[in-house]
Amino acid sequence: MRTSQLLLRSGLTVTAAALPLALTAPAADAASGISVSTTGTTVSVTTSACSQNRTTGVWGTGSLLTSSQGSFAEGRKATLAGTTISQSTAWTNVTPGTYTVIVMCQNGTTPVGTQSVIVSATTTPTVVATASPSRGVMGGLGGATKDYGPLTLGVGGGLVGVGVIATAWFLRRRAKPYRL
């Protein structure tokens, strides 16, 4: 009986720990490396996944496909421009409708990302899908992301030591109130 309760509790703990991970994992067909946005009749795409071709200076190409177009070559193409940190392109005077944006780097045959977007007749943009962060959420790192020098660490260690000694002295005095 005790063993079965222990196994049941262990199974529930593992399930409870794995469930949030399964729910937050990105879908296999989610846009991985691009971010698409609309402003009025302009559709823009941004990525950081491409590298520049040294001979041509090209980062890559984006293609804006209508719902009736099926391949990258059929879409309205625009060359990416930018830096090593971020590359982007935009299409202006896009008529209202549903579009698919595909980005291909200059050296690849597989798309960096694919994302659908709706361009509406109004000035308020509507995005169908949002790209997930490429590095995920960096929660829990706090101060560990900055490299502190030895002086800062030494002063911090000294303050912790003084706190421990002061706590021990206080508790010792409290245990024996007749002593100074």
Secondary structure, 3 states (H helix, E strand, C coil): CHHHHHHHHHHHHHHHHHHHHHHHCCCCCCCCCEEEEEECCEEEEEECCCCCCCCCCCCEEEEEEECCCCCHHHCEEEECEECCCCEEEEECCCCCEEEEEEEEECCCCCCCEEEEEEECCCCCCECCCCCCCCCCCCCCCHHHHCCCCHHHHHHHHHHHHHHHHHHHHHHHHHHCCCCC
